[in-house]
Amino acid sequence: MKIIRCETCGNEAFERRAVCRQCFGERFEEVEAGEPQPVVAAKLTVTPEGFEDSYELIVGTLGRTKAIYRKL
C-alpha cells in the first residue's frame, strides 16, 4: 500500500491532503509503506441498506500513520 509523505517535514498520511496538517507544507510524495499492521478489527454485522450483510474493518498502522481498511 502507498501513503502520502510531506516533503517538508516527513509527516505521513493515508489520504491525500491539500496542505500538511503539521507544517502546512504543500508538496507531497507517494511512498510505498508495505502491508498494514493490524491494531484492532471489528466485524460489522448490521449494515445500512445497500451495503453487504457483513464485513470486517481493521484499524492498523501503515508507516507512521494509522489507516482504516477493509479486509478482503
N, C-alpha and C positions, 0 to 999 in steps of 0.2 A: 504494500500500500504506500501511497505517497502522501506527504504532508507539505505544508507551506511554511517556509522559514523566512523571517525578516532578514534582509541582507545587512541592515544596520546593527541590530542588537542580537540577532540569533534567536529571538522568541519564536516558538513553533506553534502552529495552529492546524487543526484538522480541516477547517473550512477556509475558503478564500476570503480575504478582507481587503477593504479599500485602504485602510491605514492600520499600522501595528498598534495593538492595544497597550503595549508597554512604552514604546518610544515615539509613536506616531509617524514612524517611517513609512514610505510609500513604495519601496522596492522589495519584492519578494522573489524567492526561488522555490521551485518544486524539488523536493528531495525524497529519495526512497527511504522508507523507515522500516521496512520489513513487515513482519506479521504482528498484529496487535497482541499484547499480553493481557489476557482477561483478568479483571479485578472482581467483578460481580456480574451475575447473569440473572435474568428474570424471564420467565415464560409467560407470555400473555395468552390467556385462555378465553377472555371475554373481550371481544374487539368490536369496534363500531361497524355498522352496515357498510358493505363494500370492501372490507378487509378480509384477509384469510381468517379461518376459525381460530387458529393459534399460531404463534411464532415466538422465537427466542430473541431477546435483545441483550447485548452484552456491553458493559462499560469496561473499557480496557485502556491501557497506556500504549501510546504509539509514539515512539521517540520520547520527547519530554512533554507531550501533551496527552490529554485524555480524549477518547473517542467513544461514541456510542455507535455500535454497528449491529447489523443483523446477521446471525449465524445462518448460513445457507446449507 
